[in-house]
Amino acid sequence: MLRPSLIAALGALALTQPALAQDHTRTERVQFARGTSAATLHGNVHGYDSVDYVIGARRGQTLSVRMQTSNASAYFNVLPPGGGDAALDGASNVVDWRGALPANGDYVVRVYLMRNAARRDEHANYTLTVGVR
């Protein structure tokens, strides 16, 4: 039998993780205009769908991500090259993030709705500003 504290911890974990049963993930490579180091992207997510923005960067550079959204349950994660643990787990309600990059490669900024909103088939419009310096 599971202890009440373990049940509570598992429940809290489930509420802070992005929806795992995602229907569709759209992938877009981010290209900066000549002479710039940032781009502003507009999009939307719906239900269990998500959008992966792929950004090529080098070790030692700084990646910045800022999101404005119409839905408080929309978040983003920053994933390192090759996958693995998120450099940022957006479930902490971060809307403006900046971090030094530990490796060369393609970083992914994943925009998604939290499970509670995805289950209700909600949608979110967003503006994402990403930069590499």
ZINORLIN-V574485 format. One record per backbone hydrogen bond with DSSP energy under -1.0 kcal/mol. CO is the residue of the C=O (numbers start at 1). NH is the residue of the N-H. If there is no record, write none. Layout:
# ZINORLIN-V574485
{{CO:NH} {CO:NH}}
This chain:
# ZINORLIN-V574485
{{3:7} {4:8} {5:9} {6:10} {7:11} {8:12} {9:13} {10:14} {11:15} {12:16} {20:22} {24:50} {26:52} {28:54} {33:36} {37:132} {39:130} {41:128} {43:126} {45:124} {46:49} {50:26} {51:111} {52:28} {53:109} {54:30} {55:107} {57:105} {58:61} {61:101} {62:133} {63:99} {64:131} {65:97} {66:129} {68:127} {71:74} {73:114} {75:112} {77:110} {78:87} {78:88} {79:108} {80:83} {88:78} {89:92} {90:93} {95:67} {97:65} {99:63} {101:60} {105:57} {107:55} {108:79} {109:53} {110:77} {111:51} {112:75} {114:118} {115:119} {117:122} {118:121} {122:47} {124:45} {125:70} {126:43} {127:68} {128:41} {129:66} {130:39} {131:64}}
